[in-house]
Amino acid sequence: MPPLWGENPRSSLQAYAKDKVSLRIMIIIHIMCSGFLFIQPGRLHSRSHGYTQTNRDDGKTSPSGKARVCISTNAVSCYVSQLSGQMVELFEACQQQSTDLERKELCRAQLQREIQRLFPLVRLYLAGSSLSGFGSRNSDADLCLVIQAAPVDQRNDAVYVLSLIQQLFYRLSYIERPQLIRAKVPILKFRDKVSGVEFDLNVNNTVGIRNTFLLRSYAYAERRVRPIILVVKRWARHHRINDASKGTLSSYTLVLMVLHYLQTLPEPVIPSLQNEYPECFSPSMDIHRVPEGPRDIPPYSSSNQASLGELLLGFLKYYTSVFRWDKQVISVREAKALPKSNSLEWRDKFICVEEPFDGTNTARAVHEKVKFDAIKAQFRKSAWSVLGLSAGLYSLRLPPQHAKALTFRLFTFS
């Protein structure tokens, strides 16, 4: 592969970074529709800055008088290839390991036995990203306590049940800090001392079990799904747009947004599993049968051969310039963008993402225009400016040995 920074890319990087020990190494690329980049110290330029394409450093100066380096389309392909490699490394370093899941399952089984002393017929399910395949090594774990087939009054009955369980947990030596959070769906937060895992326990929020096994089916339907989703979640968290409690996007909403994008490409990476296998994901299926429902779904064979880097940049561009926030609803269930109706669920909502089973808006937390504008701005910045993904993958809390290995892979910015 030809060097992107002349004969000695490492010395060039050091020259640009000068005496900054950390070099502020950043990973993501600036790719414009023209298919080439112009690089100046600390800045990437496209044709919109008034330059013309060349395939070599012609030694000329930019309008500002600074020397410039022109990167060809082949070099951009190298960029994307390296980005894909970085995404794979990040995924492999940060994905939840089988031992992590085993520890969570061990705690779940023990807690179910303890809770059944109070409520003999209940079942306790592991849910959320820990089981769906989209969790990382430091992911919290969600637990759903199913006490009956019918819905539970979350304001009264669920709170009462959780308060009893809270008293039980106070007596368990391996559980610490049980805290009852009274919300629309109340939860009991606690920490398992043995595994060090933080848990959120709810009562009869069974849609969480259904969507966990739907997302798990997507996670293992196509090999590129899990890496791109983990990277998007890390990117969003770094830029502070991944916190529903602060009016931005929940992790669940981000997952649905990525799946929707992958479904709506001219050559889809994944289909709508609910359309392809309706019997496996029926909303009326007995909740205790849900874990068995999708077990026989085969992997999906996609004709789309785009790399992870291309898909990531396409995702950012899709929500920057293709998807219509004011007129469309994201639907993974239908594998398309639905027209936004005037129903109460969608009216006056900034972001509309359909929950695949109950049809509610998973993005309802984004209820302030300033937060919505910040989310859109970050997508736009990340899609079209090297500063947009300034966190890159390097700064996303990789273990030191992985971070060191990434140091000179890509470019800096100032």
NUVO-265218 format. One record per residue (C-alpha): x, y negated, z; residue number from 1; residue in one letter. Coordinates in pm, whole numbers, plus 50000, padded with zeros to 5 digits. Each point is the difference from the previous one (the first is absolute). Layout:
! NUVO-265218
+-------+-------+-------+------+------+
|    px |    py |    pz | kemi | roro |
+-------+-------+-------+------+------+
|     X |     Y |     Z |  NUM |    A |
...
+-------+-------+-------+------+------+
END
This chain:
! NUVO-265218
+-------+-------+-------+------+------+
|    px |    py |    pz | kemi | roro |
+-------+-------+-------+------+------+
| 50000 | 50000 | 50000 |    1 |    M |
| 50154 | 49662 | 49905 |    2 |    P |
| 50070 | 49769 | 50293 |    3 |    P |
| 49748 | 49725 | 50053 |    4 |    L |
| 50247 | 49757 | 50153 |    5 |    W |
| 50299 | 50033 | 49768 |    6 |    G |
| 50298 | 50225 | 50061 |    7 |    E |
| 49994 | 49975 | 50379 |    8 |    N |
| 49642 | 49974 | 50128 |    9 |    P |
| 50104 | 50027 | 50365 |   10 |    R |
| 50237 | 49703 | 49983 |   11 |    S |
| 49739 | 49802 | 49810 |   12 |    S |
| 49744 | 50068 | 50271 |   13 |    L |
| 50248 | 49894 | 50265 |   14 |    Q |
| 50079 | 49684 | 49806 |   15 |    A |
| 49634 | 49910 | 49980 |   16 |    Y |
| 49942 | 50081 | 50364 |   17 |    A |
| 50326 | 49827 | 50103 |   18 |    K |
| 50071 | 50063 | 50366 |   19 |    D |
| 49655 | 50134 | 50096 |   20 |    K |
| 50093 | 50329 | 50162 |   21 |    V |
| 49654 | 50148 | 49960 |   22 |    S |
| 49981 | 49875 | 49638 |   23 |    L |
| 49625 | 49981 | 50057 |   24 |    R |
| 49968 | 50290 | 49761 |   25 |    I |
| 49657 | 50008 | 49842 |   26 |    M |
| 49861 | 50265 | 49784 |   27 |    I |
| 49708 | 49917 | 49779 |   28 |    I |
| 50043 | 49864 | 49652 |   29 |    I |
| 49855 | 49710 | 49811 |   30 |    H |
| 49855 | 50143 | 49678 |   31 |    I |
| 49822 | 49770 | 49761 |   32 |    M |
| 49791 | 50097 | 49704 |   33 |    C |
| 50288 | 49901 | 49773 |   34 |    S |
| 50196 | 50300 | 50127 |   35 |    G |
| 50319 | 49821 | 50097 |   36 |    F |
| 50147 | 49794 | 50281 |   37 |    L |
| 50238 | 49708 | 50039 |   38 |    F |
| 50202 | 50005 | 50316 |   39 |    I |
| 50162 | 49701 | 50168 |   40 |    Q |
| 50154 | 49992 | 50345 |   41 |    P |
| 49711 | 50062 | 50234 |   42 |    G |
| 49734 | 49977 | 49731 |   43 |    R |
| 49838 | 50202 | 49723 |   44 |    L |
| 49865 | 49831 | 49690 |   45 |    H |
| 49769 | 50100 | 49721 |   46 |    S |
| 49914 | 49847 | 49667 |   47 |    R |
| 49762 | 49764 | 50178 |   48 |    S |
| 50308 | 49805 | 50111 |   49 |    H |
| 50080 | 49907 | 49643 |   50 |    G |
| 50267 | 50255 | 49918 |   51 |    Y |
| 50019 | 50232 | 49701 |   52 |    T |
| 50078 | 50368 | 50007 |   53 |    Q |
| 50350 | 50133 | 49941 |   54 |    T |
| 50165 | 50332 | 50072 |   55 |    N |
| 50325 | 49870 | 50145 |   56 |    R |
| 50150 | 49730 | 50213 |   57 |    D |
| 50075 | 49739 | 49736 |   58 |    D |
| 50192 | 49779 | 50239 |   59 |    G |
| 49760 | 49710 | 49954 |   60 |    K |
| 49853 | 49804 | 50283 |   61 |    T |
| 49641 | 49960 | 50107 |   62 |    S |
| 49825 | 49660 | 49993 |   63 |    P |
| 50118 | 49950 | 50360 |   64 |    S |
| 50362 | 50047 | 49894 |   65 |    G |
| 50046 | 50333 | 50180 |   66 |    K |
| 50130 | 50306 | 49823 |   67 |    A |
| 49738 | 50256 | 49919 |   68 |    R |
| 49994 | 50372 | 49931 |   69 |    V |
| 49752 | 50139 | 49752 |   70 |    C |
| 49856 | 50345 | 50067 |   71 |    I |
| 49874 | 50210 | 49711 |   72 |    S |
| 49694 | 50218 | 49987 |   73 |    T |
| 50226 | 50301 | 50059 |   74 |    N |
| 50124 | 49841 | 50319 |   75 |    A |
| 49643 | 49945 | 50112 |   76 |    V |
| 49941 | 50370 | 49947 |   77 |    S |
| 50298 | 50061 | 50227 |   78 |    C |
| 49843 | 49765 | 50253 |   79 |    Y |
| 49676 | 50197 | 49997 |   80 |    V |
| 50182 | 50329 | 50020 |   81 |    S |
| 50194 | 49882 | 50305 |   82 |    Q |
| 49681 | 49870 | 50156 |   83 |    L |
| 49842 | 50343 | 49957 |   84 |    S |
| 50299 | 50160 | 50165 |   85 |    G |
| 49979 | 49757 | 50290 |   86 |    Q |
| 49631 | 50082 | 50044 |   87 |    M |
| 50077 | 50370 | 50016 |   88 |    V |
| 50274 | 49940 | 50258 |   89 |    E |
| 49771 | 49786 | 50213 |   90 |    L |
| 49724 | 50259 | 49980 |   91 |    F |
| 50229 | 50287 | 50094 |   92 |    E |
| 50149 | 49803 | 50290 |   93 |    A |
| 49672 | 49873 | 50143 |   94 |    C |
| 49734 | 50259 | 49921 |   95 |    Q |
| 49849 | 50189 | 50289 |   96 |    Q |
| 50180 | 50329 | 50055 |   97 |    Q |
| 49831 | 50332 | 50065 |   98 |    S |
| 50140 | 49993 | 50354 |   99 |    T |
| 49831 | 49662 | 50058 |  100 |    D |
| 49666 | 50145 | 49895 |  101 |    L |
| 50054 | 50310 | 50214 |  102 |    E |
| 50053 | 49785 | 50309 |  103 |    R |
| 49679 | 49809 | 49933 |  104 |    K |
| 49807 | 50320 | 49941 |  105 |    E |
| 50136 | 50151 | 50321 |  106 |    L |
| 49877 | 49698 | 50196 |  107 |    C |
| 49662 | 50012 | 49823 |  108 |    R |
| 49949 | 50365 | 50092 |  109 |    A |
| 50094 | 49940 | 50363 |  110 |    Q |
| 49771 | 49697 | 50028 |  111 |    L |
| 49711 | 50191 | 49846 |  112 |    Q |
| 50031 | 50262 | 50273 |  113 |    R |
| 50006 | 49727 | 50266 |  114 |    E |
| 49700 | 49814 | 49855 |  115 |    I |
| 49799 | 50320 | 49965 |  116 |    Q |
| 49998 | 50021 | 50380 |  117 |    R |
| 49772 | 49695 | 49986 |  118 |    L |
| 49820 | 50076 | 49675 |  119 |    F |
| 50025 | 50374 | 49921 |  120 |    P |
| 49868 | 49986 | 49642 |  121 |    L |
| 50203 | 49711 | 49861 |  122 |    V |
| 50271 | 50022 | 49734 |  123 |    R |
| 50298 | 49769 | 49972 |  124 |    L |
| 50137 | 49924 | 49652 |  125 |    Y |
| 50325 | 49842 | 49890 |  126 |    L |
| 49926 | 49736 | 49737 |  127 |    A |
| 50151 | 49701 | 49821 |  128 |    G |
| 50341 | 49971 | 49838 |  129 |    S |
| 50158 | 50266 | 50224 |  130 |    S |
| 49794 | 50265 | 49826 |  131 |    L |
| 49929 | 49839 | 49663 |  132 |    S |
| 50365 | 50013 | 49892 |  133 |    G |
| 50048 | 49623 | 49993 |  134 |    F |
| 50155 | 49965 | 50345 |  135 |    G |
| 50356 | 49912 | 50088 |  136 |    S |
| 50217 | 50129 | 50282 |  137 |    R |
| 49884 | 49726 | 50236 |  138 |    N |
| 49629 | 50011 | 49910 |  139 |    S |
| 49746 | 49999 | 50277 |  140 |    D |
| 49747 | 50285 | 50003 |  141 |    A |
| 49621 | 49976 | 49979 |  142 |    D |
| 49776 | 50246 | 50181 |  143 |    L |
| 49627 | 50043 | 49947 |  144 |    C |
| 49792 | 50172 | 50269 |  145 |    L |
| 49691 | 50156 | 49844 |  146 |    V |
| 49735 | 50051 | 50265 |  147 |    I |
| 49692 | 50048 | 49780 |  148 |    Q |
| 49894 | 50016 | 49636 |  149 |    A |
| 49782 | 49691 | 50019 |  150 |    A |
| 50146 | 49647 | 50019 |  151 |    P |
| 50089 | 49864 | 50342 |  152 |    V |
| 49910 | 49656 | 50134 |  153 |    D |
| 50348 | 49849 | 49991 |  154 |    Q |
| 49916 | 49703 | 50223 |  155 |    R |
| 49868 | 50205 | 50292 |  156 |    N |
| 50037 | 50377 | 49972 |  157 |    D |
| 50347 | 50000 | 49846 |  158 |    A |
| 50127 | 49756 | 50261 |  159 |    V |
| 49856 | 50215 | 50278 |  160 |    Y |
| 50165 | 50316 | 49866 |  161 |    V |
| 50333 | 49826 | 49958 |  162 |    L |
| 49985 | 49859 | 50352 |  163 |    S |
| 49960 | 50353 | 50138 |  164 |    L |
| 50292 | 50121 | 49790 |  165 |    I |
| 50205 | 49704 | 50118 |  166 |    Q |
| 49951 | 50111 | 50360 |  167 |    Q |
| 50103 | 50351 | 49900 |  168 |    L |
| 50315 | 49872 | 49830 |  169 |    F |
| 50104 | 49807 | 50311 |  170 |    Y |
| 50040 | 50340 | 50166 |  171 |    R |
| 50214 | 50152 | 49724 |  172 |    L |
| 50371 | 49964 | 50068 |  173 |    S |
| 50099 | 49999 | 49632 |  174 |    Y |
| 49761 | 49719 | 49901 |  175 |    I |
| 50078 | 49638 | 50075 |  176 |    E |
| 49830 | 49664 | 49954 |  177 |    R |
| 49646 | 50115 | 49907 |  178 |    P |
| 49827 | 49677 | 49897 |  179 |    Q |
| 49637 | 49969 | 49888 |  180 |    L |
| 49956 | 49755 | 49711 |  181 |    I |
| 49641 | 49884 | 49952 |  182 |    R |
| 49965 | 49934 | 49629 |  183 |    A |
| 49748 | 50075 | 49725 |  184 |    K |
| 50139 | 50353 | 50019 |  185 |    V |
| 50137 | 50019 | 50357 |  186 |    P |
| 50324 | 50187 | 50050 |  187 |    I |
| 50208 | 50134 | 50286 |  188 |    L |
| 50368 | 49919 | 49947 |  189 |    K |
| 50263 | 50204 | 50181 |  190 |    F |
| 50351 | 50138 | 49968 |  191 |    R |
| 50116 | 50360 | 50021 |  192 |    D |
| 50320 | 50003 | 50208 |  193 |    K |
| 50119 | 50329 | 49851 |  194 |    V |
| 49993 | 49899 | 49633 |  195 |    S |
| 50015 | 49624 | 50051 |  196 |    G |
| 49707 | 49962 | 49760 |  197 |    V |
| 49735 | 49729 | 50044 |  198 |    E |
| 49644 | 50128 | 49949 |  199 |    F |
| 49667 | 49833 | 49923 |  200 |    D |
| 49700 | 50212 | 50100 |  201 |    L |
| 49649 | 49927 | 49873 |  202 |    N |
| 49665 | 50176 | 50044 |  203 |    V |
| 49808 | 50133 | 49702 |  204 |    N |
| 50146 | 49765 | 49741 |  205 |    N |
| 49971 | 50294 | 49763 |  206 |    T |
| 50048 | 49801 | 49681 |  207 |    V |
| 50364 | 49981 | 50109 |  208 |    G |
| 50025 | 50380 | 49983 |  209 |    I |
| 49839 | 50009 | 49657 |  210 |    R |
| 50225 | 49733 | 49852 |  211 |    N |
| 50309 | 50155 | 50159 |  212 |    T |
| 49952 | 50321 | 49805 |  213 |    F |
| 49910 | 49808 | 49684 |  214 |    L |
| 50321 | 49797 | 50026 |  215 |    L |
| 50198 | 50316 | 50080 |  216 |    R |
| 49872 | 50150 | 49676 |  217 |    S |
| 50116 | 49693 | 49807 |  218 |    Y |
| 50335 | 50003 | 50180 |  219 |    A |
| 50081 | 50348 | 49872 |  220 |    Y |
| 49821 | 49978 | 49665 |  221 |    A |
| 50295 | 49826 | 49830 |  222 |    E |
| 50360 | 49971 | 50117 |  223 |    R |
| 50028 | 49622 | 49950 |  224 |    R |
| 49703 | 49908 | 50218 |  225 |    V |
| 50162 | 50031 | 50344 |  226 |    R |
| 50324 | 49810 | 49923 |  227 |    P |
| 49832 | 49699 | 49841 |  228 |    I |
| 49746 | 49972 | 50282 |  229 |    I |
| 50266 | 50016 | 50271 |  230 |    L |
| 50199 | 49727 | 49823 |  231 |    V |
| 49694 | 49777 | 49955 |  232 |    V |
| 49910 | 50035 | 50367 |  233 |    K |
| 50356 | 49907 | 50101 |  234 |    R |
| 49999 | 49704 | 49762 |  235 |    W |
| 49666 | 49874 | 50133 |  236 |    A |
| 50107 | 50042 | 50361 |  237 |    R |
| 50321 | 49809 | 49940 |  238 |    H |
| 49807 | 49710 | 49850 |  239 |    H |
| 49741 | 50002 | 50280 |  240 |    R |
| 49701 | 50083 | 49783 |  241 |    I |
| 49941 | 50345 | 50155 |  242 |    N |
| 49816 | 49931 | 50325 |  243 |    D |
| 49621 | 50011 | 50007 |  244 |    A |
| 49999 | 49869 | 50358 |  245 |    S |
| 50152 | 49678 | 49865 |  246 |    K |
| 49769 | 49966 | 49703 |  247 |    G |
| 50209 | 50167 | 49733 |  248 |    T |
| 49995 | 50345 | 49836 |  249 |    L |
| 49974 | 50324 | 50193 |  250 |    S |
| 50226 | 50289 | 49899 |  251 |    S |
| 49692 | 50192 | 49888 |  252 |    Y |
| 49901 | 49715 | 49768 |  253 |    T |
| 50351 | 49985 | 49854 |  254 |    L |
| 49991 | 50374 | 49930 |  255 |    V |
| 49667 | 49964 | 49819 |  256 |    L |
| 50138 | 49708 | 49798 |  257 |    M |
| 50297 | 50207 | 49882 |  258 |    V |
| 49783 | 50302 | 49918 |  259 |    L |
| 49760 | 49777 | 49804 |  260 |    H |
| 50288 | 49857 | 49797 |  261 |    Y |
| 50136 | 50348 | 49922 |  262 |    L |
| 49651 | 50109 | 49890 |  263 |    Q |
| 49939 | 49707 | 49765 |  264 |    T |
| 50315 | 50012 | 49789 |  265 |    L |
| 49945 | 50073 | 49626 |  266 |    P |
| 50151 | 50339 | 50078 |  267 |    E |
| 49888 | 50063 | 50360 |  268 |    P |
| 50247 | 50141 | 50248 |  269 |    V |
| 49711 | 50146 | 50204 |  270 |    I |
| 49626 | 50052 | 49935 |  271 |    P |
| 49702 | 49947 | 50228 |  272 |    S |
| 50005 | 50315 | 50210 |  273 |    L |
| 49647 | 49928 | 50120 |  274 |    Q |
| 49880 | 50008 | 49639 |  275 |    N |
| 50213 | 50300 | 49904 |  276 |    E |
| 49920 | 50208 | 50310 |  277 |    Y |
| 49672 | 49866 | 50148 |  278 |    P |
| 49938 | 50321 | 50195 |  279 |    E |
| 50326 | 49953 | 50191 |  280 |    C |
| 49927 | 49645 | 50112 |  281 |    F |
| 49626 | 49990 | 50054 |  282 |    S |
| 49909 | 49733 | 50259 |  283 |    P |
| 49741 | 50242 | 50138 |  284 |    S |
| 50245 | 50287 | 50056 |  285 |    M |
| 50004 | 50122 | 50360 |  286 |    D |
| 50283 | 49814 | 50167 |  287 |    I |
| 50159 | 50319 | 50133 |  288 |    H |
| 50029 | 50134 | 49643 |  289 |    R |
| 50168 | 49688 | 49862 |  290 |    V |
| 50360 | 50116 | 50064 |  291 |    P |
| 49938 | 50311 | 49791 |  292 |    E |
| 49820 | 49823 | 49714 |  293 |    G |
| 50292 | 49884 | 49780 |  294 |    P |
| 50244 | 50284 | 50067 |  295 |    R |
| 49973 | 50154 | 49654 |  296 |    D |
| 50031 | 49680 | 49796 |  297 |    I |
| 50295 | 50047 | 49760 |  298 |    P |
| 50264 | 49733 | 49931 |  299 |    P |
| 49904 | 49749 | 49731 |  300 |    Y |
| 50197 | 50006 | 49676 |  301 |    S |
| 50032 | 49643 | 49876 |  302 |    S |
| 50120 | 49897 | 49654 |  303 |    S |
| 50127 | 49677 | 50155 |  304 |    N |
| 50377 | 50032 | 50039 |  305 |    Q |
| 50071 | 49655 | 50146 |  306 |    A |
| 50273 | 49984 | 50260 |  307 |    S |
| 49940 | 49896 | 50359 |  308 |    L |
| 50162 | 49663 | 49930 |  309 |    G |
| 49775 | 49936 | 49703 |  310 |    E |
| 49693 | 50097 | 50201 |  311 |    L |
| 50094 | 49774 | 50291 |  312 |    L |
| 50052 | 49699 | 49776 |  313 |    L |
| 49680 | 50084 | 49812 |  314 |    G |
| 49809 | 50014 | 50328 |  315 |    F |
| 50117 | 49651 | 50092 |  316 |    L |
| 49918 | 49865 | 49656 |  317 |    K |
| 49655 | 50164 | 49999 |  318 |    Y |
| 49890 | 49818 | 50314 |  319 |    Y |
| 50165 | 49679 | 49882 |  320 |    T |
| 49855 | 49963 | 49652 |  321 |    S |
| 49757 | 50280 | 49914 |  322 |    V |
| 49769 | 50072 | 50291 |  323 |    F |
| 49730 | 49736 | 50058 |  324 |    R |
| 49970 | 49949 | 50374 |  325 |    W |
| 49691 | 49783 | 49969 |  326 |    D |
| 49807 | 50226 | 49765 |  327 |    K |
| 50107 | 50359 | 50064 |  328 |    Q |
| 49988 | 50272 | 50263 |  329 |    V |
| 50278 | 50258 | 50032 |  330 |    I |
| 49849 | 50349 | 49982 |  331 |    S |
| 50213 | 50312 | 50039 |  332 |    V |
| 49680 | 50204 | 49999 |  333 |    R |
| 49922 | 49890 | 49643 |  334 |    E |
| 50365 | 49950 | 49891 |  335 |    A |
| 49920 | 49654 | 49867 |  336 |    K |
| 49930 | 49642 | 50098 |  337 |    A |
| 49627 | 49953 | 50059 |  338 |    L |
| 49820 | 49669 | 49942 |  339 |    P |
| 49954 | 49810 | 50323 |  340 |    K |
| 49631 | 49989 | 50091 |  341 |    S |
| 49821 | 49751 | 50221 |  342 |    N |
| 49931 | 50258 | 50269 |  343 |    S |
| 50078 | 49916 | 50361 |  344 |    L |
| 50304 | 50230 | 49999 |  345 |    E |
| 50175 | 49804 | 49723 |  346 |    W |
| 49847 | 49654 | 50014 |  347 |    R |
| 50246 | 49724 | 50095 |  348 |    D |
| 50279 | 50254 | 50057 |  349 |    K |
| 50348 | 49909 | 49880 |  350 |    F |
| 50119 | 50358 | 49941 |  351 |    I |
| 49767 | 50288 | 49924 |  352 |    C |
| 50125 | 50357 | 50039 |  353 |    V |
| 49739 | 50274 | 50011 |  354 |    E |
| 50033 | 50266 | 50268 |  355 |    E |
| 49969 | 50323 | 49797 |  356 |    P |
| 49740 | 50164 | 50227 |  357 |    F |
| 49784 | 49741 | 50173 |  358 |    D |
| 50033 | 49719 | 49745 |  359 |    G |
| 50102 | 49733 | 50251 |  360 |    T |
| 50267 | 49739 | 49934 |  361 |    N |
| 50333 | 50114 | 50146 |  362 |    T |
| 50145 | 49652 | 49941 |  363 |    A |
| 49739 | 49813 | 50205 |  364 |    R |
| 50273 | 49892 | 50244 |  365 |    A |
| 50118 | 49750 | 49737 |  366 |    V |
| 49736 | 49740 | 50085 |  367 |    H |
| 50207 | 49681 | 49991 |  368 |    E |
| 50090 | 49829 | 49674 |  369 |    K |
| 50344 | 49908 | 50127 |  370 |    V |
| 50081 | 50369 | 50059 |  371 |    K |
| 49855 | 50099 | 49664 |  372 |    F |
| 50209 | 49734 | 49827 |  373 |    D |
| 50310 | 50122 | 50183 |  374 |    A |
| 49938 | 50357 | 49881 |  375 |    I |
| 49952 | 49891 | 49639 |  376 |    K |
| 50304 | 49775 | 50019 |  377 |    A |
| 50217 | 50286 | 50122 |  378 |    Q |
| 49889 | 50228 | 49718 |  379 |    F |
| 50071 | 49723 | 49750 |  380 |    R |
| 50335 | 49915 | 50155 |  381 |    K |
| 50105 | 50363 | 50013 |  382 |    S |
| 49890 | 50067 | 49644 |  383 |    A |
| 50170 | 49706 | 49832 |  384 |    W |
| 50282 | 49883 | 50223 |  385 |    S |
| 50304 | 50172 | 50140 |  386 |    V |
| 49929 | 49825 | 50328 |  387 |    L |
| 49662 | 50166 | 50018 |  388 |    G |
| 50140 | 50333 | 50106 |  389 |    L |
| 50280 | 49843 | 50194 |  390 |    S |
| 49964 | 50270 | 50260 |  391 |    A |
| 50058 | 50255 | 49730 |  392 |    G |
| 50045 | 50348 | 50124 |  393 |    L |
| 50334 | 49929 | 50163 |  394 |    Y |
| 49857 | 49795 | 50285 |  395 |    S |
| 49710 | 50229 | 50079 |  396 |    L |
| 50155 | 50151 | 50311 |  397 |    R |
| 50190 | 50283 | 49844 |  398 |    L |
| 50227 | 50202 | 50226 |  399 |    P |
| 50354 | 49852 | 49992 |  400 |    P |
| 50146 | 50281 | 49792 |  401 |    Q |
| 49738 | 49946 | 49729 |  402 |    H |
| 50024 | 49621 | 50015 |  403 |    A |
| 50376 | 50017 | 49955 |  404 |    K |
| 49962 | 50224 | 49696 |  405 |    A |
| 49772 | 49743 | 49837 |  406 |    L |
| 50222 | 49698 | 50058 |  407 |    T |
| 50147 | 49945 | 49654 |  408 |    F |
| 49730 | 50161 | 49790 |  409 |    R |
| 49815 | 49693 | 49883 |  410 |    L |
| 50013 | 49627 | 50020 |  411 |    F |
| 49996 | 49723 | 50258 |  412 |    T |
| 49816 | 49676 | 50008 |  413 |    F |
| 50078 | 49683 | 50188 |  414 |    S |
+-------+-------+-------+------+------+
END
